[in-house]
Amino acid sequence: MPLLTVRNVTKRFAGLVAVKHVTMEIKEGEIFGLIGPNGAGKTTLFNSVSGFYTPEEGTIEFDGHNITGLSPHTICQEGLARTFQIVKPFGNLSALENVMVGAFNRAKSYTQSARLSLEKLEFVGLADKKDVRVKELTIGDQRRLELARALATQPKLLLLDEVMAGLTPSEVSEVMGLIKKTRESGVTIFIIEHIMQALMNLSDRVFVMHHGEKLAEGTPQEVSSDPKVIEAYLGEVTMIAQA
């Protein structure tokens, strides 16, 4: 049974159909990439899966349960967590305190939350900055901190929305390593990313959206050679595949 099943999901905003009849399945243990031009409906789909939007049509099942229309915190407690395209940490709190916000999704005490949060900071390489106020961290460190906070909720499925945006090439490489390590720890990954080479190298399968609908789905090799995808990206994917 798939870990996540999105079936015929449609989300509208007044007269705009942002997501139209999208169906997909994500298997446990895989890295599943989601790509598409700006405005394709990727983040709207993420918001629907994670409970920030309720679709007008269709169903979303996670780990055998229908989560359509449930609140974000309820879905998080079910084991589905996410990061956001724009990092919004609690700037005046320490790195440890920021991660503890996520850890309280599972932890029953302050001590348990602090212990779990420190484990996740160690996992992403920020343990030595646990007492630093977050507004003093670099954007690269803030990206890793947001990953630690999401992991502190102890998810089965982690949704990553452009977690590499604004990073240097070396930071992108570090985050790619963290994503692989996260999958190896037993967490399934659903990722949106505009850095195409990174996403193609990470993903087991890739789902392509265009104008709110499914355009293509398959392995990175299959998707990057699909004429419909090449046309939508004006050759960008082809150049990446040849790099």
C-alpha positions, -999 to 999 in steps of 0.1 A, spaced: 0 0 0 14 35 -9 24 57 20 6 87 3 -22 85 -22 -35 117 -39 -66 109 -59 -83 133 -83 -75 163 -62 -87 197 -74 -81 231 -56 -97 263 -68 -93 300 -58 -124 318 -70 -122 313 -108 -87 300 -108 -81 263 -109 -47 259 -92 -47 221 -91 -68 201 -114 -76 164 -110 -41 154 -98 -36 117 -89 -3 103 -76 11 77 -53 43 78 -31 58 46 -19 74 42 15 111 48 15 114 67 -18 124 102 -27 96 116 -49 103 148 -68 78 173 -79 87 198 -106 70 223 -129 73 259 -142 64 287 -118 26 288 -113 22 251 -121 4 244 -88 32 226 -69 30 245 -36 -8 245 -38 -6 207 -40 18 206 -10 -6 229 10 -35 206 2 -16 175 12 -4 191 45 -37 205 55 -32 242 48 -58 240 20 -88 218 17 -94 206 -19 -128 210 -34 -126 176 -50 -107 144 -45 -92 126 -15 -58 124 2 -48 92 21 -18 90 42 -6 57 58 -40 41 52 -60 70 66 -81 96 48 -66 130 59 -85 152 34 -95 184 52 -78 176 85 -59 205 102 -21 208 97 -13 199 133 -35 168 132 -18 157 99 16 164 116 6 142 145 -2 115 119 34 116 108 35 140 79 57 171 83 69 198 59 92 227 54 84 260 36 98 278 7 103 309 28 121 302 60 103 318 90 121 308 122 116 324 156 145 348 152 149 357 189 149 321 201 179 299 201 184 271 175 176 245 201 144 263 212 133 265 175 136 228 171 118 221 204 87 238 189 86 208 165 96 183 190 66 190 212 45 173 185 57 141 202 75 149 234 56 148 266 81 170 287 106 198 283 135 174 290 123 149 263 118 177 238 153 192 245 169 158 241 151 150 209 159 185 195 196 182 202 196 149 184 182 165 153 206 195 155 234 170 156 219 152 126 219 184 105 253 196 118 241 224 140 247 211 175 276 235 181 251 264 174 223 252 196 225 283 218 228 309 190 198 331 183 184 321 149 184 355 134 222 354 137 225 323 116 232 323 79 204 314 54 221 280 49 221 273 86 185 284 88 175 260 60 192 231 79 175 243 111 141 241 95 149 206 84 158 197 120 126 212 133 105 192 108 124 160 117 119 166 154 82 159 147 93 124 139 76 121 105 71 91 83 68 115 53 86 148 49 76 174 24 104 197 14 95 229 -5 125 243 -22 148 236 7 179 245 -14 166 280 -25 192 307 -20 221 284 -11 256 283 -25 267 253 -45 286 239 -16 255 243 7 233 227 -19 257 197 -19 255 195 19 217 196 19 216 169 -7 236 148 16 212 155 45 182 145 23 198 112 14 207 106 51 172 114 61 158 88 36 184 63 50 170 69 85 136 57 73 118 89 63 101 91 29 107 123 10 84 144 -12 104 173 -26 98 204 -47 130 219 -61 139 243 -89 176 233 -89 169 207 -115 202 189 -114 199 184 -77 164 171 -79 171 147 -108 201 133 -89 181 128 -57 148 115 -69 137 79 -75 107 91 -94 96 126 -107 61 140 -111 58 170 -135 30 196 -132 20 222 -157 -10 246 -155 -22 227 -124 -23 193 -141 -1 162 -144 22 166 -174 44 135 -169 57 110 -144 85 85 -143 122 81 -135 144 111 -138 157 97 -171 122 91 -185 110 126 -175 140 145 -188 136 129 -222 98 134 -224 90 158 -253 61 174 -233 85 182 -204 112 195 -228 86 218 -243 73 231 -209 109 238 -198 121 252 -231 149 226 -232 161 232 -196 157 195 -186 174 183 -217 205 204 -210 205 190 -174 202 154 -186 232 160 -209 253 177 -183 
